[in-house]
Every structure is written in C-alpha cells, then in structure tokens.
C-alpha cells in the first residue's frame, strides 16, 4: 500500500469533502442526514462545524472516519484525505489511517477509555499498534504527551485508572491518546460540552497550542459559537443536513450572509443583549425532520426573508459571496437583504419590580458523613462539607443566579431548599416558616407547591408512559388544585398556553416531543401549584442555542406575570449576565461573592469570579478578554485546604501579606451596597483590578 504522507502535496487541502450526501436506511424509508455538503480544510487549518442538534455535524465526522454503522451509507460525493478518496479505501487501508493519520475525540471521555486498564498502558497501545514501537519507548512517549497536555505528576497519572481522574483530566488523556501518533487531522466532536467553563478554557488553550506545536489540522464540531471563535480559523454553519454558510470566522461573524446564521446570533446572549431593553429573539418554528424537509430552502418556513414562489421552487446551491476569503452562502436572496437593519420582532419589555424578601438563608451548613475506609463500612468516618455558612436572601420577582464549578455545592443547596435533604445547621426562612429541618414528605402542600424545581435534563424528568396532559394534571391533583377533573383539565390547558405549547400536545407522550418542548412541559408542571419560588437547575444547558433563547425568555415572561422568585443555577455566565438581577458565586461550599449583575461582572472581582469571567467563550469579535486559566482542579470537599478555600488556585495570593490565605478563612467584605466579597486582598488591590472583558471601539 502506498503511504499517503509521501504522495501528498502540503499546499493542497488535507481534507476535501465534495458534495457529500449521507443517508440512513430503515425498514420504512431512506432518511437523508447530510445532503450536498462541501468543506475544505487546508494543512494546519482549524475548521469549525456549527449548528443545532440533528443538523448533521457528527454524521459528517463519522463519514470522514468511515464509521457510519450498518444503516448509514454515503450515497453521493466524495471525502478526500491527502488527495485519496476515503470512500474507496479497503478496511485494511482505513485501519492504517484511523488513529494514526486521522484521530477523533468524542464528547464523553469515559466512552473512549477502558476502565480496566491503567492510563499509561492505554496510551502506549497507540504507537505499539500503529508504529510497532517497543513498549518502553511507547511508555516514554506517553509520559511526554501527558506532560504536553499539562497534567500534573505524569508518573502518577500513567499508573492511575480512568475513574481516579476528574472529567477534565480524562478529557486531556483522550486528547493525549489522539496525539500519540501525531495525526495530520484531528476531529473533535463537542469535546468540552460536559466540562466546567474553567476546565473548558484550559482544554481550548491546550487544543490550540498543540495544533500549532504538531501542525495538526482540526475539524472542531460544536454548537458553541464563542468556542469556535476562540479555536478556529474558518467555520461552516450547518442547518438540516446542509452547509448554509462557510468562510473565515471573523467574516462570517461580522458579515454573515445567511438568514440562519443571523438568527443564531440573535438567539445567543452576547454582551449587548439585555432581558428588558434588548431581549433575545428565538428562531420561530421547529427544526424540520430529516424525512419531511420543505421544498426549496430548508430554512424557508422559519426565515424572516422568505419569498413564496422564489425560495421554495428548487434546490438552492452554495453561492460565492463577493467580499471575503472563500465565503459562500446557500441563500437566493443574500444580495438583496439589508443585513444591518435591526430586527423588527425585538421589543423592549418592562423590568419586573422586586418586592419583599420571600426566601432567606442564614449560616446554612450541609455536611455528609462518609466511610473513607472499608467499602461496606467499618473504616474511618470523614465529613464532606458540601455547603459552608451559606447566607443570602431572595425577593419577590427577582432572578438570583447561583454560579460555580461542579462540586461547589450548587445542587446540594438546591436539594436542601427543596426538602430532598435536610440541613446540618442554619436556617431557611420561606416567607415566615423555617423549613431547614423539614424534609419534603413532612412539608405541607402549600409549602411544596410554593417551592418547585425545573431540572437540567428534560428527558429524565417526565414519565415516558404518561401523556403530557396527564403528567400536569397529576401535579395539580397533588397540589390540591381544582375541585373537579374538568377544572383540572382546563387548568392544564391554560398551563400549556402559558408555556406556549399547542393544546393538542396534551395527548402526546414525551417521546413525541423535542428537547425544548419537554423542558416546557417541565416548566408547566413546576408552575402547576402557583409556585412562588422556582429553582431552575441548569434548565437550558442541554438545549440548542435557539431553543435556549425561547425557554429563557419563557421563564422571564412567566416571572413577570406571576412575580415568581427565580433561583437560576448555571455555569454559563453569558446566560447569567443576560437574565439575572443578582449573582451569587460559590466555590467549595462557600459564597465567595454576591452582588448585582453589574457589580459582579465589573471589577473589583473575587479572584475566582475573575477567572470564571475570563473563561467564558463569547461569540463577539469586538470582545477583548484577559486570559486567566486556573491551574489544577477544585479541591475535595472531604479534604478542603486550610485558610481560604480558593488559595490553592489563586493568582493573587502573593499580594496578601503574612500568609493569611494559607491559615485564615477570609472575612466577608462589603465593597459597595449589596456587593460582598470573601477575600483577604486589601481593598486598594481589589479597587485596582482591571476589567477581564472589554468591548473594542467600533
């Protein structure tokens, strides 16, 4: 077999996808997943592939890997890697390329790691299999690559099993494994979706730096436009199986020439968005099913610029945009559209007035006792300090955002508030009732209906065997709403109206609904008893960006109508900045900063807040960010560091005299009315902090 590397001219594209069509075949029909898709990646270039779930991004990646399963088939076009068509290669030829010339990193790192093998052996397998390298040399290379992906103590990591590493460390190992044979093309399929924003920032920097170090070309699949801006040179926007716009990242961001690209940007919370003056605009309608696409333009039924008799008459090809580097659009009317015209559908709304305090927590602690020795008990008992001295209050009609990394105690606090756990000490005052020690089964119906929760994953919170209407009626029955079945049925239909779902959905099962529609049902059920306080635990993180906009603004609209207090738990600071009135920042069980949104997003910051803001990917070319990547992982709540909980990762620690950070818990300082920070830094240092995020002048 001819070696690909020796035959290829580096001035030519390393990956050339030409008019690719991929279908999946069921017993009923052929389902076209990708149609007429073209994309070119040059040597050393990073190409971003963006779009909503179901648009075909991952199918393109699997097509490149020639791993479409039994039902998938390439029905048209070609995929050339270094000039050779992958579609015509034999299995033997493909095996020689996969892992060596082309490597892929998946979304879930544990799916790529063998839980029964040590990390070192898994890494060493790659060069042993692909290059016939001796075991000792392969282990030495593994150690070098582990150091390259910035993991501390490489010798310990090589001896560890996957379960002994954090999610961020596991993903770094998967990246190391992909780089072991120094592939020419690296495909990354949503590699940071499951990671905290601070870990994501480190992974993004790592991928970019390693790409430059090894000269690796990349195909980076993501729904996060900010991430694409941080990592890629070019991007391709996909919609319903087709590429609809492609070009250099900055050109597409600033001079977009397809209505879908424009609609995507209008539905994500950029710094210019504001929930009252400049609310997000959700894309109307729903994503078309693969076997039921409209005639002509796939985006036509949802497009503000659609013209009947023009846009729905024929298949629409990609067309060159006059200005720009290889900039193309799949739109018949992009030359006639005024792209600078503000959207007619955006309307300012009144700010929700904030009322009296409805929820007050004082010195709340939640500790867990665990046996650290024997699996079945008998070992030393250790204490996990999940929440430490949590104190805050929330008012009627207010949105209080609670942010922080995984393991900081956000969800534990939510469980205590809901009565799923009881607090170790402290008080929770809901109106005039202390509910700190009252588990949910002992709370009265009014209390249960007053505090409700919207969960992160809409797929796991609905009963698959019950209709949507019956699930909402069941909640009404539990809350004692309505005197008869007829009244409860009418109330259920009114709740569907509230969350903007057609009343006919009452007879549907959850499997017949999209992710966004399921989340709306969850919201309707939460408000069935007239909830006064709603805990929204990452309610939009599992949804596409356009659906996020619709669900976020739905929550805001319901809040305005019902004057609900919304506790919004999230790691997405772009969404937090858009919808919150106040922000509470948690780290290792502690509140380290609390204030209004404007106060928390402007200096002076707590050093942890500063790092969080720096890590947020923002899809705006005008934004200038100071890059602060936190080293290490969040410490264990079972063995927290002495003194300040953040001192092991703080870049400002040297500014505090006397080693206070190592020994003493910082006091909570009041910097301004309503703005508090738990930090030893002198006020002069805090006040001298520079903004992390600035907007460049036009």
ZIDAFEN-V396519 format. One record per residue. N is the residue number from 0. RES is the residue in three letters. PSI is psi in whole degrees, 0 to 359 (NA if undefined). OMEGA is omega in whole degrees, -180 to 180 (999 if undefined). Layout:
BEGIN
n=<N;N>
res=<RES;RES>
psi=<PSI;PSI>
omega=<OMEGA;OMEGA>
END
This chain:
BEGIN
n=<0;1;2;3;4;5;6;7;8;9;10;11;12;13;14;15;16;17;18;19;20;21;22;23;24;25;26;27;28;29;30;31;32;33;34;35;36;37;38;39;40;41;42;43;44;45;46;47;48;49;50;51;52;53;54;55;56;57;58;59;60;61;62;63;64;65;66;67;68;69;70;71;72;73;74;75;76;77;78;79;80;81;82;83;84;85;86;87;88;89;90;91;92;93;94;95;96;97;98;99;100;101;102;103;104;105;106;107;108;109;110;111;112;113;114;115;116;117;118;119;120;121;122;123;124;125;126;127;128;129;130;131;132;133;134;135;136;137;138;139;140;141;142;143;144;145;146;147;148;149;150;151;152;153;154;155;156;157;158;159;160;161;162;163;164;165;166;167;168;169;170;171;172;173;174;175;176;177;178;179;180;181;182;183;184;185;186;187;188;189;190;191;192;193;194;195;196;197;198;199;200;201;202;203;204;205;206;207;208;209;210;211;212;213;214;215;216;217;218;219;220;221;222;223;224;225;226;227;228;229;230;231;232;233;234;235;236;237;238;239;240;241;242;243;244;245;246;247;248;249;250;251;252;253;254;255;256;257;258;259;260;261;262;263;264;265;266;267;268;269;270;271;272;273;274;275;276;277;278;279;280;281;282;283;284;285;286;287;288;289;290;291;292;293;294;295;296;297;298;299;300;301;302;303;304;305;306;307;308;309;310;311;312;313;314;315;316;317;318;319;320;321;322;323;324;325;326;327;328;329;330;331;332;333;334;335;336;337;338;339;340;341;342;343;344;345;346;347;348;349;350;351;352;353;354;355;356;357;358;359;360;361;362;363;364;365;366;367;368;369;370;371;372;373;374;375;376;377;378;379;380;381;382;383;384;385;386;387;388;389;390;391;392;393;394;395;396;397;398;399;400;401;402;403;404;405;406;407;408;409;410;411;412;413;414;415;416;417;418;419;420;421;422;423;424;425;426;427;428;429;430;431;432;433;434;435;436;437;438;439;440;441;442;443;444;445;446;447;448;449;450;451;452;453;454;455;456;457;458;459;460;461;462;463;464;465;466;467;468;469;470;471;472;473;474;475;476;477;478;479;480;481;482;483;484;485;486;487;488;489;490;491;492;493;494;495;496;497;498;499;500;501;502;503;504;505;506;507;508;509;510;511;512;513;514;515;516;517;518;519;520;521;522;523;524;525;526;527;528;529;530;531;532;533;534;535;536;537;538;539;540;541;542;543;544;545;546;547;548;549;550;551;552;553;554;555;556;557;558;559;560;561;562;563;564;565;566;567;568;569;570;571;572;573;574;575;576;577;578;579;580;581;582;583;584;585;586;587;588;589;590;591;592;593;594;595;596;597;598;599;600;601;602;603;604;605;606;607;608;609;610;611;612;613;614;615;616;617;618;619;620;621;622;623;624;625;626;627;628;629;630;631;632;633;634;635;636;637;638;639;640;641;642;643;644;645;646;647;648;649;650;651;652;653;654;655;656;657;658;659;660;661;662;663;664;665;666;667;668;669;670;671;672;673;674;675;676;677;678;679;680;681;682;683;684;685;686;687;688;689;690;691;692;693;694;695;696;697>
res=<UNK;UNK;UNK;UNK;UNK;UNK;UNK;UNK;UNK;UNK;UNK;UNK;UNK;UNK;UNK;UNK;UNK;UNK;UNK;UNK;UNK;UNK;UNK;UNK;UNK;UNK;UNK;UNK;UNK;UNK;UNK;UNK;UNK;UNK;UNK;UNK;UNK;UNK;UNK;UNK;UNK;UNK;UNK;UNK;UNK;UNK;UNK;UNK;UNK;UNK;UNK;UNK;UNK;UNK;UNK;UNK;UNK;UNK;UNK;UNK;UNK;UNK;UNK;UNK;UNK;UNK;UNK;UNK;UNK;UNK;UNK;UNK;UNK;UNK;UNK;UNK;UNK;UNK;UNK;UNK;UNK;UNK;UNK;UNK;UNK;UNK;UNK;UNK;UNK;UNK;UNK;UNK;UNK;UNK;UNK;UNK;UNK;UNK;UNK;UNK;UNK;UNK;UNK;UNK;UNK;UNK;UNK;UNK;UNK;UNK;UNK;UNK;UNK;UNK;UNK;UNK;UNK;UNK;UNK;UNK;UNK;UNK;UNK;UNK;UNK;UNK;UNK;UNK;UNK;UNK;UNK;UNK;UNK;UNK;UNK;UNK;UNK;UNK;UNK;UNK;UNK;UNK;UNK;UNK;UNK;UNK;UNK;UNK;UNK;UNK;UNK;UNK;UNK;UNK;UNK;UNK;UNK;UNK;UNK;UNK;UNK;UNK;UNK;UNK;UNK;UNK;UNK;UNK;UNK;UNK;UNK;UNK;UNK;UNK;UNK;UNK;UNK;UNK;UNK;UNK;UNK;UNK;UNK;UNK;UNK;UNK;UNK;UNK;UNK;UNK;UNK;UNK;UNK;UNK;UNK;UNK;UNK;UNK;UNK;UNK;UNK;UNK;UNK;UNK;UNK;UNK;UNK;UNK;UNK;UNK;UNK;UNK;UNK;UNK;UNK;UNK;UNK;UNK;UNK;UNK;UNK;UNK;UNK;UNK;UNK;UNK;UNK;UNK;UNK;UNK;UNK;UNK;UNK;UNK;UNK;UNK;UNK;UNK;UNK;UNK;UNK;UNK;UNK;UNK;UNK;UNK;UNK;UNK;UNK;UNK;UNK;UNK;UNK;UNK;UNK;UNK;UNK;UNK;UNK;UNK;UNK;UNK;UNK;UNK;UNK;UNK;UNK;UNK;UNK;UNK;UNK;UNK;UNK;UNK;UNK;UNK;UNK;UNK;UNK;UNK;UNK;UNK;UNK;UNK;UNK;UNK;UNK;UNK;UNK;UNK;UNK;UNK;UNK;UNK;UNK;UNK;UNK;UNK;UNK;UNK;UNK;UNK;UNK;UNK;UNK;UNK;UNK;UNK;UNK;UNK;UNK;UNK;UNK;UNK;UNK;UNK;UNK;UNK;UNK;UNK;UNK;UNK;UNK;UNK;UNK;UNK;UNK;UNK;UNK;UNK;UNK;UNK;UNK;UNK;UNK;UNK;UNK;UNK;UNK;UNK;UNK;UNK;UNK;UNK;UNK;UNK;UNK;UNK;UNK;UNK;UNK;UNK;UNK;UNK;UNK;UNK;UNK;UNK;UNK;UNK;UNK;UNK;UNK;UNK;UNK;UNK;UNK;UNK;UNK;UNK;UNK;UNK;UNK;UNK;UNK;UNK;UNK;UNK;UNK;UNK;UNK;UNK;UNK;UNK;UNK;UNK;UNK;UNK;UNK;UNK;UNK;UNK;UNK;UNK;UNK;UNK;UNK;UNK;UNK;UNK;UNK;UNK;UNK;UNK;UNK;UNK;UNK;UNK;UNK;UNK;UNK;UNK;UNK;UNK;UNK;UNK;UNK;UNK;UNK;UNK;UNK;UNK;UNK;UNK;UNK;UNK;UNK;UNK;UNK;UNK;UNK;UNK;UNK;UNK;UNK;UNK;UNK;UNK;UNK;UNK;UNK;UNK;UNK;UNK;UNK;UNK;UNK;UNK;UNK;UNK;UNK;UNK;UNK;UNK;UNK;UNK;UNK;UNK;UNK;UNK;UNK;UNK;UNK;UNK;UNK;UNK;UNK;UNK;UNK;UNK;UNK;UNK;UNK;UNK;UNK;UNK;UNK;UNK;UNK;UNK;UNK;UNK;UNK;UNK;UNK;UNK;UNK;UNK;UNK;UNK;UNK;UNK;UNK;UNK;UNK;UNK;UNK;UNK;UNK;UNK;UNK;UNK;UNK;UNK;UNK;UNK;UNK;UNK;UNK;UNK;UNK;UNK;UNK;UNK;UNK;UNK;UNK;UNK;UNK;UNK;UNK;UNK;UNK;UNK;UNK;UNK;UNK;UNK;UNK;UNK;UNK;UNK;UNK;UNK;UNK;UNK;UNK;UNK;UNK;UNK;UNK;UNK;UNK;UNK;UNK;UNK;UNK;UNK;UNK;UNK;UNK;UNK;UNK;UNK;UNK;UNK;UNK;UNK;UNK;UNK;UNK;UNK;UNK;UNK;UNK;UNK;UNK;UNK;UNK;UNK;UNK;UNK;UNK;UNK;UNK;UNK;UNK;UNK;UNK;UNK;UNK;UNK;UNK;UNK;UNK;UNK;UNK;UNK;UNK;UNK;UNK;UNK;UNK;UNK;UNK;UNK;UNK;UNK;UNK;UNK;UNK;UNK;UNK;UNK;UNK;UNK;UNK;UNK;UNK;UNK;UNK;UNK;UNK;UNK;UNK;UNK;UNK;UNK;UNK;UNK;UNK;UNK;UNK;UNK;UNK;UNK;UNK;UNK;UNK;UNK;UNK;UNK;UNK;UNK;UNK;UNK;UNK;UNK;UNK;UNK;UNK;UNK;UNK;UNK;UNK;UNK;UNK;UNK;UNK;UNK;UNK;UNK;UNK;UNK;UNK;UNK;UNK;UNK;UNK;UNK;UNK;UNK;UNK;UNK;UNK;UNK;UNK;UNK;UNK;UNK;UNK;UNK;UNK;UNK;UNK;UNK;UNK;UNK;UNK;UNK;UNK;UNK;UNK;UNK;UNK;UNK;UNK;UNK;UNK;UNK;UNK;UNK;UNK;UNK;UNK;UNK;UNK;UNK>
psi=<135;135;125;318;325;338;349;137;115;346;349;163;140;327;126;104;123;113;48;134;130;133;154;137;122;178;335;319;170;130;107;116;323;135;131;48;127;142;139;130;122;166;132;4;150;119;126;138;112;158;171;166;135;1;347;7;306;330;321;315;316;329;318;321;354;49;60;5;187;327;344;143;139;117;0;153;189;158;108;128;119;41;350;138;115;332;339;1;153;167;322;316;320;319;328;336;316;130;331;305;323;124;153;138;124;170;316;109;325;340;342;354;141;116;343;358;144;153;316;317;323;320;319;334;324;302;334;315;314;331;0;27;146;151;316;318;322;321;323;319;320;318;319;316;322;320;323;327;17;42;134;150;67;325;320;319;318;330;351;159;158;321;346;2;154;170;318;321;320;317;325;323;319;320;317;318;319;332;356;325;16;63;154;332;128;123;124;116;98;56;348;6;321;6;155;158;326;321;319;318;318;320;318;313;319;311;316;315;319;325;319;320;316;357;28;134;150;143;106;110;127;156;357;106;327;322;320;319;322;334;338;155;320;163;160;121;128;146;122;49;355;150;126;339;141;150;184;144;308;323;316;323;317;335;53;144;30;137;327;319;315;317;323;314;328;348;4;145;82;166;334;345;148;135;343;308;326;68;158;157;111;148;124;158;190;158;132;145;148;328;7;45;151;166;150;233;126;329;355;309;345;6;135;340;13;136;114;142;354;306;347;24;333;167;142;123;165;141;144;135;129;310;145;165;108;42;123;155;143;70;130;336;13;339;340;344;138;99;347;355;131;152;136;336;350;123;133;148;160;144;136;123;140;131;215;163;127;340;130;125;137;121;43;131;141;112;147;139;128;150;115;351;264;138;325;27;173;346;183;139;127;159;128;117;87;320;134;120;54;122;126;170;152;141;163;131;7;148;113;117;139;116;158;168;166;136;2;347;7;308;329;315;319;319;321;316;320;347;6;338;157;147;155;319;174;186;148;109;113;109;247;15;132;112;14;321;15;107;162;326;344;359;148;164;322;318;316;316;336;329;111;168;139;121;167;314;105;341;331;356;357;144;117;342;356;147;161;313;318;325;323;319;323;318;320;321;316;321;358;27;134;144;346;168;322;318;319;323;318;321;321;316;324;322;323;322;318;320;12;46;141;144;335;342;345;331;3;153;156;326;343;4;151;172;316;322;321;319;326;323;318;321;317;317;322;327;7;325;17;48;137;327;125;125;114;104;99;54;345;2;337;6;155;158;320;325;323;314;316;315;320;312;333;314;318;320;318;322;318;321;317;356;43;146;122;119;108;105;125;156;356;99;341;316;319;313;324;318;347;151;320;157;134;122;125;145;121;45;351;148;116;343;142;140;182;162;317;321;316;330;6;147;152;143;159;143;329;318;319;316;321;312;321;332;348;123;128;126;61;117;344;345;130;122;141;127;115;105;121;134;146;175;165;131;165;137;346;335;65;154;155;162;224;131;338;358;337;346;7;128;350;0;323;346;354;124;154;10;26;323;331;343;325;138;129;151;160;112;142;113;328;172;118;357;115;144;134;96;146;348;136;150;328;321;315;315;343;2;144;155;140;322;124;155;123;145;145;NA>
omega=<-180;178;-178;-173;-175;-177;-168;176;-176;177;179;179;176;177;-178;178;-172;176;-177;173;-180;178;171;-173;175;179;-177;-171;169;180;179;-178;179;-177;172;-177;177;-177;-180;177;178;180;179;-177;177;-178;176;178;-174;179;-178;177;179;-177;177;-178;-177;178;176;-180;179;175;177;179;-176;-176;-175;179;-175;-173;-177;-178;173;-174;178;177;-177;175;-179;175;-176;174;-179;-177;-180;-176;-178;-178;175;178;180;179;180;179;179;-177;-178;179;180;-179;179;178;-178;177;-176;-176;-176;-173;-177;177;-178;-176;177;-175;-176;-179;175;-176;-177;-179;179;179;-177;180;-173;180;178;-178;-172;-174;-179;-177;176;-175;-178;179;180;178;177;177;179;180;180;-178;177;176;179;-179;169;174;-179;175;-177;-179;178;-179;-178;-179;-175;171;-176;-176;-180;180;175;180;179;178;177;-179;177;178;178;176;178;-180;179;-176;-174;179;179;-177;177;-178;179;178;-179;-177;-180;-171;-176;-174;-175;-173;174;-175;179;177;179;-180;178;180;-180;177;-180;-179;-179;-179;-180;176;179;-177;-175;-179;-176;172;-175;169;-171;-178;-179;171;-175;-176;178;178;178;178;-178;-169;-167;175;-178;175;177;180;-179;174;175;173;-177;166;-179;176;177;-180;175;-174;-176;-180;-179;179;-173;-178;-178;-177;170;-178;-180;177;178;-179;177;-178;179;-177;178;-174;174;-180;-179;-178;180;-171;179;-175;-176;-176;177;178;179;177;-177;176;-177;176;-179;175;-175;-178;-176;-179;180;175;178;-177;179;-178;-174;-177;-178;-170;178;-174;-176;175;177;-179;178;-176;-175;-175;-175;174;-174;-179;171;-178;-178;171;-171;180;175;-178;-179;-178;-179;179;176;-179;-180;-169;-172;179;-179;-174;173;-173;-179;-178;179;-177;-180;-175;-178;-180;177;179;-178;177;179;178;-179;-176;-178;176;178;-179;-180;176;178;175;-179;175;173;179;173;173;179;176;-174;-176;-176;180;-177;178;177;179;177;179;176;-177;173;-179;-174;177;-180;174;177;177;174;174;179;-174;179;178;-176;171;178;180;178;-173;179;-179;173;179;-178;178;-178;-176;176;178;180;179;179;179;-178;-178;176;172;173;-176;176;176;-178;-177;172;180;173;-169;-178;-175;176;-175;-174;-176;-176;177;-171;-178;179;178;178;-174;-180;-180;-180;-179;-178;-179;-178;-174;170;-171;-176;-172;-178;-177;-175;-173;179;178;-174;-176;-179;177;179;-179;-178;-180;178;179;178;177;178;178;-180;-179;179;-180;177;-178;-178;177;-179;179;-179;177;179;178;178;179;177;178;175;175;-177;-179;173;172;178;-179;179;179;180;-177;-179;172;-179;-178;-179;-177;173;179;179;179;177;180;177;176;177;178;179;-180;179;-178;-176;-178;-179;-176;177;178;178;175;180;-175;-178;-171;-177;-174;-180;-173;175;-173;-179;177;175;-179;-179;-178;179;-180;174;178;179;-179;177;179;179;-179;-172;-176;-179;170;-175;172;-171;-180;-176;169;-178;-174;175;177;180;-180;-178;-168;-172;172;176;-177;175;-178;-179;174;177;176;-177;165;-179;176;174;179;174;-179;179;-180;-176;-178;177;178;6;178;160;-179;179;177;178;-180;178;-179;-180;-174;-174;175;-178;-175;-179;-177;-180;-176;175;-177;169;-174;177;-180;-180;176;177;-179;177;-177;179;176;177;-178;-176;179;177;178;-180;-178;-177;-170;-179;-176;-171;180;-179;-171;-177;-179;-179;-176;170;179;-178;-176;-178;-170;-171;172;-178;174;174;-178;173;-178;178;-179;178;-177;-179;179;177;-173;177;-176;176;-178;178;179;180;-178;179;-180;178;179;176;-177;175;179;180;178;180;999>
END
